[in-house]
């Protein structure tokens, strides 16, 4: 009995579960404090007297709480995911699909662009000296400010729909790929590159037989950042473009009407989406790197 | 021969600059000046490659040339922008030309400085320091405990994918309109990249090195400061640099959800509403400048700290 118990407590699932339970407990206590204060203020404003049991009951069920508790969010999620037709405007699945579409398009374009720029920077001194500072400067431009400008400019060129949102995703996701790839392409082992040099390897051979492989761990680390950046980009892009659908539009309408439960539900949904996307990239990473014995 | 080409390229560039700045608006609509722009682009590319060669060769010219190449690249982008906007007479609500943005910038310096103070010196700096510090300390704890490593990393990855834009209205609700709520958004944004990168860095220690430290009977502190921390530095600086741009974006975006009437995010959203695109771009310029400078400072520091890394110790 005892060794079994010990092996159970050492699994990853147990560790995650324990921490999640801890967070849930803290969450309920925090909600009691924050919502309870609001309850007390509300009751005192109307001149009613209040008891602690009243506050305790009210804290977990008031409308528009400052901090909704997990079961309220779960109820909202259940309502809007399972109890609605997938094509309905009230279904979170419908909104997620819209966001996913522009995320994936932007991610694909962004990582391709990022890899191309990195290869150019590593192989061409002029590009390295001239382009790299501007790649970095490009990320300091606040993207939400650019979003309406991008949409207006693209709209005047008759480009509407998914493409403007994907452009903003691309703009956010190409940067980590460039940074990671440049670092990775340059991090090949010195012994290996000297060996290649003694073989009189051409630049192409250098790239395909050494640099490309030394860059792969860095590439996948960057791709994970890039895909969550692409998701953020897609959601941000849905705010100012006047999008009727998407998780971003859902967040905005939630914050507009003070529907905190709706905000949290959309937030949890986008977190789930991001987690699924990162897991997919992680699976690809393990598949590629396992053959080279690089996974732990 | 090289000198001839170089002087020719300079003359072409100056001509193009004169065309872009001095001709009356709409000059591309009724003349054939577009080829000059293309030739000017080629000339600039030639000049940049010459400057790079010069920077790689000589000691004396190295630093000025290293600065001149990206500067020339940036000026080229501005030149194309100016030429297209003025040449096709693009309306102001769509896109202002750089020269107009510059004039607006110099006319509104006190206002922009106040915005910069509110957003950068208060929200970004405080949030960045707290977020990165917390991320580092948590990573240190996580690496030491296998239990936390198993439990917290999946959660960290999960949390890293939450878009801050959703957190921003909640933080504004919790911490009020002033810079504290923006700093809170920045803390949340910068924490997880720092955590994930530092853990990856601390775990990247070569087993051989760890064994060596063990044979030396090194203490915990020695192992950390002499082996783990230096080994993790490239990863940590990666996170620091990514965070420096994330933090600025986060603070500005958070200001869209409620702010006192000062701050870069407020300025942008207010001026977009009034169609004052030149003021919008002036604010964006200040933001880009601040972000680039902080990134540059971090990159310089990185070269000092991780001088041994293959990507810094570049050989030719």
Contacts between the chains, C-beta under 8 A, distances in Angstrom:
chain1	res1	chain2	res2	distance
A	10	B	146	8.0
A	11	B	150	7.8
A	12	B	150	4.4
A	12	B	151	7.4
A	12	B	154	7.3
A	15	B	147	5.3
A	15	B	148	7.5
A	15	B	150	3.9
A	15	B	151	3.2
A	16	B	150	7.2
A	16	B	151	4.9
A	16	B	154	5.6
A	16	B	155	6.6
A	18	B	151	6.4
A	19	B	148	8.0
A	19	B	151	4.3
A	19	B	152	6.3
A	19	B	155	6.1
A	20	B	155	7.3
A	34	B	174	8.0
A	66	B	173	6.3
A	66	B	174	6.9
A	125	B	49	7.9
A	125	B	52	4.9
A	125	B	53	7.9
A	125	B	56	6.5
A	126	B	45	7.5
A	126	B	48	5.2
A	126	B	49	4.4
A	126	B	52	4.6
A	126	B	69	7.2
A	128	B	52	8.0
A	129	B	48	7.3
A	129	B	51	7.7
A	129	B	52	4.9
A	129	B	55	6.8
A	129	B	66	6.5
A	129	B	69	4.0
A	129	B	70	6.5
A	130	B	48	5.2
A	130	B	52	7.7
A	130	B	69	4.8
A	130	B	70	5.4
A	130	B	72	7.0
A	130	B	73	3.8
A	131	B	70	7.9
A	131	B	73	6.7
A	132	B	70	7.5
A	133	B	70	4.2
A	133	B	74	8.0
A	133	B	292	7.2
A	133	B	296	7.8
A	134	B	70	6.6
A	134	B	73	6.2
A	134	B	74	6.4
A	134	B	77	7.6
A	136	B	245	7.5
A	136	B	292	6.4
A	136	B	295	5.2
A	136	B	296	8.0
A	137	B	288	5.5
A	137	B	291	7.2
A	137	B	292	4.6
A	139	B	245	4.2
A	139	B	249	7.7
A	139	B	291	7.1
A	140	B	245	5.4
A	140	B	248	5.9
A	140	B	249	7.9
A	140	B	287	6.0
A	140	B	288	4.5
A	140	B	289	7.9
A	140	B	290	7.1
A	140	B	291	2.5
A	140	B	292	5.6
A	140	B	295	7.2
A	141	B	284	5.6
A	141	B	287	6.8
A	141	B	288	5.3
A	142	B	248	7.1
A	142	B	249	5.4
A	142	B	252	4.1
A	142	B	253	6.7
A	142	B	264	7.4
A	142	B	265	7.2
A	142	B	268	6.9
A	142	B	284	6.6
A	142	B	287	5.6
A	143	B	249	6.2
A	143	B	253	7.8
A	144	B	165	7.9
A	144	B	249	7.9
A	144	B	252	7.2
A	144	B	253	4.9
A	144	B	256	6.3
A	145	B	252	7.0
A	145	B	265	7.9
A	145	B	268	4.4
A	145	B	269	7.9
A	145	B	272	7.4
A	145	B	280	6.6
A	145	B	283	7.7
A	145	B	284	5.9
A	146	B	284	7.5
A	148	B	272	6.2
A	149	B	95	7.5
A	149	B	277	7.7
A	149	B	280	7.9
A	152	B	93	8.0
A	152	B	94	6.4
A	153	B	94	6.4
A	153	B	95	6.8
A	156	B	94	6.7
A	175	B	245	7.8
A	176	B	242	6.8
A	179	B	238	7.2
A	179	B	241	7.4
A	179	B	242	7.4
A	180	B	238	7.8
A	182	B	311	7.8
A	183	B	234	7.6
A	183	B	238	7.4
A	183	B	311	5.1
A	186	B	310	6.4
A	186	B	311	4.3
A	186	B	314	7.0
A	187	B	309	7.6
A	187	B	310	5.1
A	187	B	311	5.4
A	188	B	310	7.2
A	189	B	310	7.6
A	190	B	310	6.4
A	190	B	315	7.6
A	221	B	200	7.3
A	224	B	157	8.0
A	225	B	193	7.3
A	225	B	242	7.3
A	228	B	160	6.1
A	228	B	161	4.4
A	231	B	161	6.6
A	231	B	163	6.5
A	232	B	163	4.4
A	232	B	164	7.0
A	232	B	165	7.1
A	235	B	163	4.6
A	235	B	165	5.8
A	235	B	166	7.5
A	236	B	163	7.1
A	236	B	165	5.3
A	236	B	253	7.1
A	239	B	165	6.8
A	239	B	256	8.0
A	247	B	163	8.0
A	248	B	163	8.0
A	248	B	165	6.9
A	251	B	165	6.5
A	251	B	166	5.0
A	251	B	169	7.6
A	254	B	169	8.0
A	255	B	169	3.9
A	255	B	257	6.8
A	260	B	170	7.4
A	260	B	173	7.7
A	263	B	166	6.3
A	263	B	169	6.5
A	263	B	170	6.7
A	266	B	166	6.6
A	267	B	162	6.2
A	267	B	163	7.8
A	267	B	166	4.1
A	267	B	167	7.4
A	270	B	161	7.6
A	270	B	162	6.7
A	270	B	163	5.6
A	270	B	166	6.7
A	271	B	158	6.2
A	271	B	159	7.4
A	271	B	161	5.6
A	271	B	162	4.6
A	273	B	161	7.6
A	274	B	158	7.9
A	274	B	160	7.7
A	274	B	161	2.4
A	274	B	162	7.0
A	274	B	163	7.6
A	275	B	157	7.0
A	275	B	158	4.8
A	275	B	161	5.4
A	277	B	161	7.3
A	278	B	157	6.0
A	278	B	160	7.8
A	278	B	161	5.9
